[in-house]
Amino acid sequence: MNSTSASVINGETVSQAKGDVPMIQVRLHRPAFFSGSTREQTNVETLDQVLQLEWIKRWAEEPNFDHFAQSPLGDQTLLMAMMRDGRHWVVAYLTIEAVPLNLPIWRPR
């Protein structure tokens, strides 16, 4: 039988699955030159939970924000913030266990 428990990680309430519930591991992207804080990392069950994490939701509040997209990268998937002016930013690294993302796919040219 599957069950979930809620915990707080770095100020975020996160649902963590127990048993065989597919998970998405989310790790905040920080450029190599950035220092002074820890990298946020958590496990969630759905894309909606990913997009509700405070450090991801902030991207959608940017005036120039258009949509989120995904970009395959080896055994991980990049969560990308796509801007109206054509710029794009890596927001997080996702490790996915059979959870459909239903986001547009972005590939470098």
C-alpha angles and dihedrals in degrees: 000000000000122000136173134213130199122228136169117241117180091340095312123115104226131187111224119193126224121201124013100333109135112247140201115215109208122198122181115239114234119177114242092249092056118097140159103073140058123256112255113233131171144149124242136168105226143033089244089060090050092052092048094058105114094232090054098037089059090069091059089054093060111109092230094049117122109168146318121259137180129234122191115234113176109288091348135065124223117225105217130197108216116205128209091239091060098260119126134195135199106240104174147346114243126200106195131198106199095307113138112230100196092204127130113266118240120198126184114249 
